[in-house]
């Protein structure tokens, strides 16, 4: 049963006052916080990076243009958490009882058949994030799967090669279920990506590495285990932030590499955390892909900022490094757009009881956005002859070469407006998270989109903190940010993009014939989504939502 009333967060003074003061601060023992990476680069106790397991196609026929998989959501799977300062076991939720998130690989045009079994004690779904598929297969909250029930997801993957993913999307429970460990990777290939690999214009094989980055908070050890902590602090209203950043389930792991180029599929699958990824020596790297596929032309940068649910494919070049050398991947310190008292509508807060302005209260286990942190290390251990020369432009027939303009929009002159806001109700002591002044209602469709239409949407963030915006079943092109024409990685296709405080992002996208029914748009800070910063849009004339 879907809930009509949303979560409301009670906010103590700590949540509003200190978060602005703490942005960008780091603990004294975090080498990345001060920019001194020397200890990290020579540390001998780093765990090895664990590679994510790839699920096998159950029909065992690679030539039948079909793929069949089963995904079972399980609780209480004991997972070994490896860190530089010791290891422990944490019970987590996982698909198929795997101790790590799983990868599904598929080719464009394949007919996918994925049986989902829900062994949780609450409703769940699988949302196929970034997929262009029908609404009844999208895994939104209007199609819940009850405990001990099964659903067959069936669809055809007709979109360009891309680094996609999947995760639960039940009403008001998405944040918890993802945080507890339910997420997986979906890598889609096509004839263009395969051709680039075959012609040594993209690294492949064991030099194509998936990196899932997520932060977590752990309780103290009890009975030989450390439980995950979720939403146990007042400040978690801003989104769930932990003090341990894990890569494929390990803290600060190392990967042995050769003197060659590596393709790193970098996923931010944190509930709320932003990262500003860079290498410790400031070296440049090449971005070849974003959420929706390969870039028409690669972009060279020395850092990349990523909000929750965003993905990039980068080429890290170790060909000029000497055997025995190391280089770290870190998230640099940055000034975060976070909430402060002056920027938030807090009418009536002077009368709130139990206001706590002690900056030390409830801060254990929470590393704020903007804090520098070590992500992982690359240890160069062998010489390799590498014939790879990264492509300079995709083939002319690649869809990404087609850039939409305002003239392509069916709603030109009547563009849709989405305003994300956060407001404090002083008398109640609660924070509301809304889009266009409305919190999510499971029985309301907010926007109606014509079938096969091309539309411009304007996403404006009127709140004092950054929000990643995501719409289901479509890949967007960014036209502008605050009126400035898109450039760099913003020229790639995106299903999720960060909208900074007081920023307006104009996007354009085409709803394909496969898009029919009711889909979600929402903030991808999952706690904001669960609290109501979300709505339904309907493509075509009918959908599953029972409108009021």
C-alpha positions, 0 to 999 in steps of 0.5 A, a space after each residue: 500500500 502506498 503512503 499518502 503522507 510523507 516523512 517529516 524531519 524534526 530539525 534541531 539547531 545543530 542541523 541548520 547552524 553547524 552544517 554550514 560551518 563544518 563544510 570542507 572541514 576534515 579530521 586531523 588524521 585524514 591525510 586528504 583533508 590537509 592535502 598531504 597524501 604522502 602517508 596514503 601513497 606509501 601505506 602498507 595496510 591498504 586492502 586490495 580492490 575487490 572486483 564485482 562479480 558478473 552474473 551469468 546469463 541463465 539460458 547459457 546461449 550467448 547468440 540468442 539475443 536474449 538474457 535471463 537473470 534472477 535477482 533475489 533481495 536478501 537480508 542479513 548477508 554477512 559482508 566482510 568490510 576491509 579497511 586499512 585499520 582492520 576488518 570486520 563483518 557487517 550484516 547487509 542486504 544483498 542480491 542473490 546473497 552475494 557479498 558484493 554488488 553484482 554486474 549484469 552485462 548486456 548488448 544493445 537489442 537484447 531482450 531482457 528477462 529478469 525475475 525479482 524475488 523479494 525476500 525482505 520484510 517490506 515492499 521493494 522494487 527494482 528500478 532500472 536507473 537510466 533505462 528507456 523502458 515502459 513504465 510498468 517495467 521501470 520499478 517505480 513505487 506504483 508497482 511494489 512487490 510485496 514480501 515473498 512475492 515475485 515479479 518478472 521484469 521484461 524489456 528490450 535494451 534499445 539505447 547506446 552503450 552506457 554504464 547504468 545501474 539498478 536499485 530499489 525504489 519503494 515508497 518512502 523506503 528507497 534510502 534505507 534499502 539502497 543504504 543497506 546494500 541493494 544496488 547493482 551495475 548494468 553495463 550495456 554495450 553496442 557495436 560502437 563501443 565494441 568496435 572501439 575496444 577491438 580497434 584499441 581506441 578504448 581499454 577493455 578486458 581486465 583494464 575495464 574496471 567498475 568502481 562503486 563509491 559509497 559512504 557508510 556509517 557503522 556501529 561499534 562492534 557487538 557480538 563480533 559484528 558492526 551493524 550499519 547505522 541509518 538515520 540515527 542523527 538529527 542532521 541526517 535530514 540533509 541526506 545520509 552521510 557516513 564516515 567511511 567511504 567504500 570502493 567496491 565494499 572496501 575502504 581506501 583499497 589499492 589496485 595493481 596496474 600496469 604501465 597502460 591506460 585503464 577505463 574506470 567506470 566511476 559510480 557515485 552510489 552514495 545516498 547523498 554524498 558529493 565527490 570531487 574526484 582527482 588524482 593526488 599528483 594533479 594529473 589529467 585524465 580523459 572522460 569518455 562517458 557520462 550517464 547515458 553513454 560515450 561522449 561524442 568527443 572525449 574531454 580532458 580534465 584534472 578533476 570531476 565533480 559528481 553528485 549522487 547517482 551520477 556516473 562517468 567513464 574515465 581513462 586513467 593513463 599510467 603509461 608514463 609511470 615507473 614500476 614501483 610508483 603509486 598514485 591516489 584517487 581522492 575526493 578533494 576538499 570543496 566548499 559545499 552548498 549546504 544548509 545554513 540558518 540564514 538561507 533557510 525559511 525557518 519562520 517561528 524557530 525562535 520558539 522551538 524547544 530543545 534547540 541544541 547549538 553545540 557543534 560537537 553534538 551527534 557528529 560522530 560517524 558523519 563526514 560532511 560534504 566537502 571533506 577531503 577523503 582518500 578514495 583508492 590507490 593505484 600501484 604500478 607493478 608491471 610494464 605493459 605494451 599498450 597499443 591503446 590510442 583513445 578515440 577523438 570522435 565517435 563514428 558519425 552515426 552515433 546518436 550522441 552527435 545529434 544535439 537538440 536545440 530549443 527549436 526541436 522542442 514541442 513545448 517551445 515557449 511553454 517550457 516545464 518548470 520544476 522548482 526544488 525547495 526546502 522549508 522549515 515549519 517553525 511551529 511544528 519543527 519539521 522540514 519539508 522537501 518539495 517540488 513546485 510547492 508540493 510533496 509527493 502524493 502517490 495518488 497524484 500525477 503532476 505533469 502530463 507529457 505527450 507521447 513521442 514528444 521532445 520537451 525542454 524542462 527548467 530545473 531550478 534549485 531554490 534551496 540552500 543546498 545542491 540537489 541531484 535531479 533525476 527523471 526516469 526512462 529518459 536521457 537528457 541533454 543539458 542546454 545551459 546552466 544559469 543561461 550559460 551554454 553547456 560545455 565539457 561533460 555537460 554535452 554528454 547524455 545525462 539521466 541525473 545531474 547536480 543542480 547547485 543552490 540558486 542554480 537553474 539548469 535547462 535540459 531537453 530530451 525526447 520521449 521515445 515510443 517505448 515511454 508510456 505510462 507514469 514515471 518519477 522525477 525527484 531529487 536523488 538525495 534518497 532521504 529527500 526523495 523519501 521525504 517528498 521531493 518527488 512527483 509523477 509525470 505521465 507520458 501518453 494518455 494512460 498510466 497506473 496511478 489512480 488520480 484523485 
